Amino acid sequence: MSRLTGQNILLGITAGVAAYKTPALVRALRAEGAEINVVMSANAHKFVTPTALQAVSGHPVRDDLWDPNAEASMGHIELARWADQILIAPATANCVAALAQGQAYDLLSTLCLATDARVLIAPAMNQGMYLHPATQRNLATLKTFGYVVIDPDHGEQACGEFGPGRLPDPNDLIAALDQPTLADQAVSVLQDLNVMITAGPTREAIDPVRFISNHSSGVQGLSLAEVANAAGARVTLIAGPGVPACSAEISRYDVTSAMDMHAIVHELLADIDLFIGVAAVADYRVAQAAAQKIKKHTSSDEHLDLRLIENPDIIASVVDSAHEPVVVGFAAETQDTLKHAREKRLRKGLHAIVVNDVSDASIGFNSPDNATTFICDNEEVFFERQSKQEMANKLLQQIAETLGTELATRKSGHLKSE
Ligand SMILES: Cc1cc2nc3c(=O)[nH]c(=O)nc-3n(C[C@H](O)[C@H](O)[C@H](O)COP(=O)(O)O)c2cc1C
């Protein structure tokens, strides 16, 4: 039986050429046993008729936020609650931009804001529109909301151009809907757990205008924070510079340097049950950052020597703290990844370590995707390349399975004392 059997799927259709393919998608989804309601943008009528979609979905198609019959019972909220998953296919560049800004200008955009459902976006458009930095930035923003962005297919387009932007086949869209979400068991482990996550890079000042940093985007840590928050954990996010925005329920503390991060982690650590150190913390800082901008040619020598001193190891210091949370570390390696990660886990006394190979540009730093290996006492699990949001789901599921007993003990301890 398909996981979609009995699921309520809301299909949002916006005004891309590929909208003409959606009746076939609706039929394929119904063949999986899903219940389908269709919501169209006003412009999508140019490419596909509501009559065809009503016939294949078995339900009237909704396209009007101001429909007096539906809105008498707050139809947009009802639909937002009804859906287990929302798939927008095709999603126009316009729709992606509006969602990234949190606009609520029609029925579809409004119910996307109102819903708790998993939202999947299948952008489909001319390759130039797709590759435009504005569209890419907007898609990256949607990922930070926890939306799943389904990569478009590459090939010949309706406009005659060649490149990325084609709507994937119904089978691929169905496969994206058919992903496991966090299992009930993992949700029950995470619910009411006090979780602290560090994310992003740190910046180590050289002088008032220059710093040493790294390529970490913070998206993997942020995604873990969002998934844990959605599962009912009380999440504290310690974010280095440039980490994108997060949900309002997450307690977020922005920091700049490794020393700042170390200080705030220990200030807030007392009640933490699970600490996940994802941040790419600089190992070294400049021993004496200059108070004024360092000028060129201040000496006869062509060299500028910077003396670096070691920063505190934040993850190891959390392990050594009196609070003894369950600690999961992340390791970014460029060679002998597994060997180094196994050694690091043992040396630091971590419950588990998650390692990725950042020498592969298609994963890790600055990529929307990641591939990782989770290593704990008696298990090593490889997670193949997938979006950082999906990876966050998988890793928290794994943490809940492997470390569930320790976490339950910690949680019952602090719940009793509340
Ligand atoms: C013939 C034609 C084809 C279009 N195809 C696409 C497309 O495939 N993807 C896209 O993002 N926009 C496409 N557009 C532009 C959108 O239809 C336009 O941005 C519209 O305002 C989107 O409305 P909506 O997002 O509310 O549905 C096309 C426009 C025309 C006239």
The ligand as an SDF file (V2000), in Angstrom:
LIG
                    3D

 31 33  0  0  0  0  0  0  0  0999 V2000
    2.3390   31.7910  -22.4450 C   0  0  0  0  0  0  0  0  0  0  0  0
    2.8950   32.0110  -21.0690 C   0  0  0  0  0  0  0  0  0  0  0  0
    3.5650   31.0040  -20.4390 C   0  0  0  0  0  0  0  0  0  0  0  0
    4.1050   31.1780  -19.1570 C   0  0  0  0  0  0  0  0  0  0  0  0
    4.7570   30.1540  -18.5520 N   0  0  0  0  0  0  0  0  0  0  0  0
    5.3050   30.3310  -17.3290 C   0  0  0  0  0  0  0  0  0  0  0  0
    5.9830   29.2700  -16.6930 C   0  0  0  0  0  0  0  0  0  0  0  0
    6.0950   28.1550  -17.1970 O   0  0  0  0  0  0  0  0  0  0  0  0
    6.4900   29.4960  -15.4540 N   0  0  0  0  0  0  0  0  0  0  0  0
    6.3840   30.7110  -14.8370 C   0  0  0  0  0  0  0  0  0  0  0  0
    6.9020   30.8630  -13.7360 O   0  0  0  0  0  0  0  0  0  0  0  0
    5.7160   31.7290  -15.4130 N   0  0  0  0  0  0  0  0  0  0  0  0
    5.1720   31.5660  -16.6390 C   0  0  0  0  0  0  0  0  0  0  0  0
    4.4810   32.5890  -17.2310 N   0  0  0  0  0  0  0  0  0  0  0  0
    4.3090   33.8450  -16.4850 C   0  0  0  0  0  0  0  0  0  0  0  0
    3.1870   33.7010  -15.4580 C   0  0  0  0  0  0  0  0  0  0  0  0
    2.0000   33.2190  -16.0720 O   0  0  0  0  0  0  0  0  0  0  0  0
    2.9410   35.0570  -14.7970 C   0  0  0  0  0  0  0  0  0  0  0  0
    4.0750   35.4030  -14.0300 O   0  0  0  0  0  0  0  0  0  0  0  0
    1.7230   35.0740  -13.9370 C   0  0  0  0  0  0  0  0  0  0  0  0
    1.5800   36.3580  -13.3820 O   0  0  0  0  0  0  0  0  0  0  0  0
    1.7740   34.0420  -12.8400 C   0  0  0  0  0  0  0  0  0  0  0  0
    0.5860   34.0490  -12.0850 O   0  0  0  0  0  0  0  0  0  0  0  0
    0.3460   33.1130  -10.8190 P   0  0  0  0  0  0  0  0  0  0  0  0
    1.6600   32.9060  -10.1570 O   0  0  0  0  0  0  0  0  0  0  0  0
   -0.6030   33.9020   -9.9580 O   0  0  0  0  0  0  0  0  0  0  0  0
   -0.2890   31.8900  -11.3080 O   0  0  0  0  0  0  0  0  0  0  0  0
    3.9410   32.4210  -18.5140 C   0  0  0  0  0  0  0  0  0  0  0  0
    3.2330   33.4380  -19.1470 C   0  0  0  0  0  0  0  0  0  0  0  0
    2.7230   33.2400  -20.4010 C   0  0  0  0  0  0  0  0  0  0  0  0
    1.9710   34.3620  -21.0690 C   0  0  0  0  0  0  0  0  0  0  0  0
  1  2  1  0
  2  3  1  0
  2 30  2  0
  3  4  2  0
  4  5  1  0
  4 28  1  0
  5  6  2  0
  6  7  1  0
  6 13  1  0
  7  8  2  0
  7  9  1  0
  9 10  1  0
 10 11  2  0
 10 12  1  0
 12 13  2  0
 13 14  1  0
 14 15  1  0
 14 28  1  0
 15 16  1  0
 16 17  1  0
 16 18  1  0
 18 19  1  0
 18 20  1  0
 20 21  1  0
 20 22  1  0
 22 23  1  0
 23 24  1  0
 24 25  2  0
 24 26  1  0
 24 27  1  0
 28 29  2  0
 29 30  1  0
 30 31  1  0
M  END
$$$$
